[in-house]
Structures are given as C-alpha cells and as structure tokens.
Amino acid sequence: MKRKSFSILFFLRKGKLLKNGQAPICMRITIDKRNCDILIRRSIPVAQWNQTKECAKGKGRIVDELNLYIESVRAKVLRIHRELEIDGKAITVETIRNKYQGFEQENKTLLEAFEEHNKEVRALIGKDFTVKTVMRYESTAVYLKDFLMKEYRLTDIPLREVDLNFIRRFETYLKVFRNNAHNSVVNRIKNIQKIIRIALVSGILRQDPFLGYKFRIEETHIDFLTQEELKMLMNKEFSIPRLDTVRDIFVFCCFTALAFTDIHGLAPEHLVRDNNGALWIRKNRQKTNNMCNIPVLSAAEKLINKYAGHPECIERNRVFPVSSNQRMNGYLKEIADLCGITKKLSTHVARH
C-alpha cells in the first residue's frame, strides 16, 4: 500500500495581527496535498520570526521557551501520526487535527460506534431486542472489520469517511466473499445505516452517506406444507424420542403460527381460558412486542397436555422442551427425509 505524504509547517499568520501587534503562530499539517491550519495559541513579533528554521530567532528565556513549545507541538503531532500508523487507522488531516485538539467524539470511528451500539442492545435482550437481532449486529461488525482490512488495510475508519462508495464496496464484499443472499446483504447494510443515523442525530456527522442509496428487497419463495404433508408428518411414528419431540413442537407451531423465539419462551402463564372454557395463547411477540391472542385448536391442546409433566418443562417453566433453533432445524431435515417430504423444513416454515 502506498504511503501517504506527510509534513508539518509552522508559519506566521501576518494578515491577522493581534491587538499587541504580534502575529499568531500557525501550524499547517499536509497529507497528500490536503492540509489544515491550526493556531497553536502562541504569537511573536513578525521581525523575530525565522521562517526558514520555523522558529523564533534571538536569545533569551522567552525565545527559548517559545521554541521548546513549538517543538513539543511538532512532537505531539508526529506521535499522533505514528500511533495511527501502528494501529492501522486512517490517516487524514482531519484525524490528526481532531486527535491533537482532543475532539475524540467528533472523530468517532465506525467500529467504535458499532461496539457502543451493540453493547447497548445486548443489555436490552428480552426487552427491546431478540438474541438473533443482536447477533446480526455483532456479526455485521465482524464482517466490517474483515472488510476494512481486506479492502483498505485498516483496522477501523472514522465515521465521517464512510461514504456511498464505501457502502457499495461493502455490499459487494458481502455478496462475493461472504456469499450472503441479497436480502441478507440489505439487512446488514441497514445495520450500518442505523449507526449512521445515530451519528447524525448526535451531531458527529452532518451529511448522510446513504443519500442516493436505494434498498431493494427481492421476493423470496416461501415453502409451506400442504394438508396432506402435515397429516403425514403428524401420523409418522418415530423410534427416536428427540425426533418425536421436535416433530410435535413443529406441528404445534403449524397450528399456532408461533415463531421459534415465541415457542421457545412459551410458559404456562401464557395459556388462558375464556368464559366459554376455550384455551388461548396470550403473549407478547418477542420480535415486535405486540400482544397476540391465539386460539389453541384441539390438536395443539393435545400436544400441550402431552408435555405437561416433562421434567425439562417443569424445571424451566416452559410448555415445551425446545432446544436451540440450529438443532431444531437440523432435526427437521432428518424428519423431512424420514417422511418423504422434499421441502426444506425449518422452524420458520411452520408459520406459513
């Protein structure tokens, strides 16, 4: 990777003399022909300045102290530049200026912002966010870290350097190197957009890099079971207990349209009877927090009764002994093969 040019120059701003007649000393940082000027809060009579050596000329305590201060400022900027190189971070005049002036908030990086956000949402699991949603944010941050190193040879990037080109290159990276489906890519890009919106609201960013970017969701083919396939599944006898349990949970979801997170957290207190004695599921959906009132049909009620005394259900205060979503989907593939069902079964298919 080509190293960027870098220089520091001290000069007098003669066009803006102070009331005492002295000229303020200015430091100019230049990186690849881009520069910024910073006043170092010192001044000197124009006649006492040596531009060739970039220091005060003459002798005496005041001159010596001024020249030492100038060198300390130069050393500080050189140290900042070196630290950015070692850390593999983006080196720009804005980055160095902000670090020199202590504006860390204004120079917050993309991965720093993601880390703060992800820490906050993880603390809200079960209240405002599901585990799956939080894991998506965290994996997006991991992908960004790999993308920055692969495409830019950087470990992080200032939020203000995220532009439309960066977003589109990350989109390509997800499709090519991570083999993400189009809609998955859109969801991860939306994760970044949320971080950008937070930065815009907090004043870290003044311009939205997503202006001109269009989100396009592709229609997907959704598998669902026919009545005949569902009957075949319900009537199948399994000699392996775990397959029998997973089949029962899947069938219950078919009759109630509960998502995996909702069936996983379904507890006896969510089961209520109306004035006519009919059983209902009354529960807030984990994903949307909307209250759902779901009638429990006779086939579903039989399954509830089947597992009422199950040791795991009693221990965990749950209606069903539900394992992880990954294991459930793995067992459902095995069940589909045993039942001769060619469709790809998953816990989500039951909702359809």
C-alpha positions in Angstrom: 0.0 0.0 0.0 1.4 3.4 -1.0 2.4 5.5 2.0 0.8 8.9 2.2 3.0 12.0 2.2 3.0 13.9 5.5 4.5 17.2 6.5 4.3 19.8 9.3 4.9 23.5 8.7 5.0 26.4 11.2 4.4 30.0 10.0 3.0 33.3 11.0 -0.5 34.5 10.1 0.6 38.0 9.3 -2.7 39.0 7.8 -4.4 38.8 11.3 -2.2 40.6 13.8 -3.3 40.6 17.4 -4.0 43.8 19.4 -0.5 43.8 20.7 0.9 43.9 17.2 2.2 40.3 17.3 1.4 37.7 14.7 -0.2 34.4 15.8 1.8 31.2 15.0 0.0 28.7 12.9 0.8 25.0 12.2 -0.1 23.5 8.8 -0.5 19.8 8.5 -0.4 18.4 5.0 -1.3 14.9 3.9 -1.4 14.0 0.2 -1.9 17.6 -0.8 -4.7 18.1 1.7 -3.9 20.5 4.5 -5.4 22.1 7.6 -4.2 25.0 9.7 -4.2 25.0 13.5 -3.4 28.0 15.7 -1.0 26.9 18.5 -2.0 29.7 20.9 1.3 31.5 20.7 2.4 34.7 19.0 5.5 36.6 18.2 6.6 40.0 16.6 7.0 39.4 12.9 10.6 40.7 13.0 11.6 38.0 15.5 10.4 35.0 13.3 12.8 32.9 11.3 10.6 31.2 8.6 13.5 29.1 7.2 14.0 27.4 10.6 10.3 27.7 11.6 11.2 29.1 15.0 11.8 32.4 16.9 15.2 34.0 16.4 17.3 35.6 19.1 18.3 34.7 22.6 16.7 34.8 26.0 14.3 32.8 28.2 11.1 33.9 26.3 12.6 32.9 22.9 13.9 29.5 24.3 10.5 28.7 25.9 8.6 29.5 22.7 10.9 27.3 20.5 10.6 24.5 23.0 6.8 24.8 22.9 6.9 24.7 19.1 9.0 21.5 19.1 6.7 19.9 21.7 3.7 20.6 19.4 5.6 19.1 16.5 6.5 16.1 18.6 2.9 15.6 19.6 1.6 15.7 16.0 4.4 13.2 14.9 3.4 10.9 17.8 -0.3 11.0 16.8 0.7 10.2 13.2 2.9 7.3 14.3 0.1 5.9 16.6 -2.3 6.0 13.7 0.2 4.1 11.5 0.8 1.5 14.2 -2.9 1.0 14.8 -3.6 0.7 11.1 -6.2 3.5 11.2 -7.0 6.0 8.5 -4.5 8.9 8.4 -6.1 12.2 7.3 -5.6 15.8 8.2 -9.0 15.7 10.0 -8.0 12.7 12.0 -4.8 14.2 13.2 -6.3 17.6 13.9 -9.1 16.1 16.0 -6.8 14.0 18.0 -4.5 17.0 18.6 -7.4 19.1 19.7 -9.0 16.3 21.7 -12.2 16.1 19.7 -12.5 12.3 20.1 -16.3 12.4 19.9 -16.3 14.2 16.6 -13.8 11.7 15.3 -15.5 8.6 16.5 -14.8 5.6 14.3 -17.3 3.2 12.6 -16.3 0.1 14.7 -16.3 2.2 17.9 -19.8 3.3 17.2 -20.8 -0.3 16.4 -19.3 -1.5 19.7 -21.2 1.1 21.7 -24.4 0.3 20.0 -24.0 -3.5 20.3 -23.2 -3.3 24.0 -26.4 -1.3 24.5 -28.7 -3.6 22.5 -27.2 -6.7 24.1 -28.3 -5.3 27.5 -31.8 -4.9 26.1 -32.2 -8.6 25.0 -35.7 -9.8 26.0 -37.0 -6.2 26.3 -36.5 -4.4 23.0 -34.3 -6.8 21.1 -34.1 -10.6 20.4 -30.9 -12.6 20.6 -31.0 -13.1 16.8 -31.2 -9.4 16.1 -28.2 -8.6 18.4 -26.2 -11.4 16.9 -26.8 -9.9 13.4 -25.5 -6.5 14.6 -22.4 -8.2 16.1 -21.7 -10.3 13.1 -22.0 -7.2 10.8 -19.3 -5.6 13.0 -17.1 -8.6 12.5 -17.7 -8.5 8.7 -16.8 -4.8 8.7 -13.6 -5.4 10.5 -12.6 -8.1 7.9 -13.7 -5.8 5.0 -11.7 -2.9 6.3 -8.5 -5.0 6.5 -9.1 -6.7 3.1 -10.1 -3.6 1.1 -8.3 -0.7 2.9 -5.6 -2.4 5.1 -7.2 -0.6 8.1 -8.4 -1.8 11.4 -11.0 1.0 11.6 -12.2 4.1 9.8 -13.7 7.5 11.0 -17.4 7.7 10.7 -17.0 10.8 8.6 -15.1 8.9 6.0 -18.0 6.4 5.4 -19.4 7.4 2.0 -21.6 6.0 -0.7 -18.6 4.2 -2.4 -17.7 2.6 1.0 -21.2 1.3 1.4 -21.4 -0.1 -2.2 -17.9 -1.8 -1.8 -19.1 -3.4 1.4 -22.2 -4.6 -0.3 -20.0 -6.3 -3.0 -17.8 -7.8 -0.3 -20.8 -9.4 1.5 -22.0 -11.0 -1.8 -18.7 -12.1 -3.1 -16.6 -13.0 0.0 -19.3 -13.9 2.5 -21.7 -15.4 0.0 -24.7 -13.6 1.6 -28.0 -13.7 -0.2 -29.3 -10.3 -1.5 -31.9 -9.8 1.3 -29.3 -10.7 4.0 -27.0 -8.1 2.5 -29.8 -5.5 2.7 -30.3 -6.2 6.4 -26.6 -5.8 7.1 -26.5 -2.5 5.2 -29.4 -1.4 7.2 -27.4 -2.2 10.4 -24.8 0.3 9.2 -27.5 2.8 8.3 -28.8 2.7 11.9 -25.3 3.5 13.2 -25.1 6.4 10.7 -28.5 7.8 11.8 -27.3 7.8 15.5 -24.2 9.7 14.4 -26.3 12.2 12.5 -28.6 12.8 15.5 -25.7 13.2 17.9 -24.0 15.7 15.6 -21.0 13.6 14.8 -22.0 13.6 11.1 -23.5 16.4 9.2 -24.1 14.6 5.9 -25.9 11.3 5.4 -23.7 8.9 3.2 -26.8 6.9 2.4 -28.3 9.7 0.2 -28.7 8.2 -3.2 -28.6 4.6 -1.9 -31.7 2.5 -2.6 -32.7 -0.6 -0.7 -34.3 -3.2 -2.8 -35.8 -6.4 -1.2 -36.2 -9.4 -3.5 -39.2 -11.5 -3.3 -38.4 -14.9 -1.9 -40.1 -18.3 -2.4 -41.6 -19.5 0.9 -42.1 -23.2 1.5 -45.2 -24.4 3.3 -46.8 -27.7 4.0 -49.9 -28.9 2.3 -52.7 -30.5 4.4 -51.6 -34.0 3.2 -48.0 -33.3 4.1 -48.9 -32.1 7.6 -51.1 -35.2 8.2 -48.2 -37.4 7.0 -45.9 -35.6 9.5 -48.4 -35.9 12.4 -49.1 -39.6 11.8 -45.4 -40.6 11.4 -44.1 -42.7 14.3 -40.5 -42.1 15.4 -38.5 -44.5 17.5 -36.1 -41.7 18.4 -37.5 -39.5 21.2 -35.8 -36.3 20.1 -37.3 -36.6 16.6 -40.7 -37.2 18.1 -40.4 -34.1 20.3 -39.1 -31.8 17.5 -42.0 -33.0 15.3 -44.5 -32.2 18.0 -43.1 -28.7 18.5 -43.1 -28.1 14.8 -46.7 -29.3 14.4 -47.8 -27.0 17.4 -46.2 -24.1 15.5 -48.1 -25.0 12.4 -51.4 -24.8 14.4 -50.5 -21.6 16.2 -48.1 -19.7 13.8 -45.7 -19.1 16.6 -42.1 -18.1 15.7 -39.2 -20.0 17.2 -38.4 -17.3 19.8 -42.0 -17.3 20.9 -42.4 -21.1 21.2 -39.0 -21.2 23.0 -40.3 -18.8 25.6 -43.9 -20.1 25.8 -44.7 -20.6 29.5 -47.8 -22.0 31.3 -48.8 -18.4 32.3 -49.3 -17.6 28.6 -52.1 -20.1 28.4 -55.6 -18.7 29.4 -59.2 -19.9 29.1 -62.0 -17.6 28.0 -65.5 -17.6 29.6 -66.5 -20.5 27.4 -63.6 -22.6 28.5 -61.7 -22.4 25.2 -57.9 -22.3 25.6 -55.9 -19.3 24.2 -52.3 -18.2 24.0 -52.0 -14.7 25.2 -48.4 -13.5 24.8 -46.3 -10.6 23.6 -44.5 -11.4 20.4 -40.7 -11.4 21.1 -39.9 -9.6 17.8 -42.5 -6.9 17.8 -43.7 -6.9 21.4 -47.3 -6.9 20.1 -49.8 -8.7 22.2 -51.1 -11.8 20.4 -54.3 -13.7 21.2 -54.1 -17.1 19.5 -56.8 -19.8 19.8 -55.5 -23.2 20.7 -57.1 -25.9 18.5 -57.7 -29.3 19.8 -54.7 -30.9 18.1 -52.5 -28.2 19.6 -54.0 -28.6 23.1 -53.3 -32.4 23.0 -49.6 -31.6 22.4 -49.6 -29.2 25.4 -51.1 -31.9 27.6 -48.5 -34.4 26.3 -45.6 -32.4 27.7 -47.3 -31.1 30.8 -45.2 -33.4 33.0 -42.0 -33.3 31.1 -39.0 -32.9 33.5 -37.4 -30.2 31.4 -40.6 -28.2 31.0 -41.2 -28.3 34.8 -37.6 -27.3 35.5 -37.6 -24.4 33.0 -41.3 -23.4 33.5 -42.0 -23.9 29.8 -44.8 -25.5 27.8 -42.3 -27.5 25.5 -38.7 -28.7 25.9 -37.4 -26.6 23.0 -33.7 -26.9 22.1 -31.8 -24.3 20.0 -33.0 -23.2 16.7 -30.0 -24.7 14.9 -30.6 -28.1 16.4 -34.3 -27.9 15.7 -33.7 -27.1 12.0 -31.1 -29.9 11.8 -33.6 -32.5 13.2 -36.3 -31.2 10.9 -34.2 -32.0 7.9 -33.9 -35.5 9.2 -37.6 -35.7 9.9 -38.4 -34.5 6.3 -36.2 -37.3 4.9 -38.0 -39.9 7.0 -41.4 -38.6 6.0 -40.5 -38.4 2.3 -41.1 -34.6 2.3 -38.8 -32.9 -0.3 -39.4 -29.4 1.0 -36.7 -27.8 3.2 -38.3 -27.9 6.7 -37.3 -25.3 9.3 -39.0 -23.7 12.3 -40.0 -20.8 10.2 -41.8 -22.9 7.6 -44.3 -23.8 10.3 -45.5 -20.2 10.4 -46.6 -20.5 6.8 
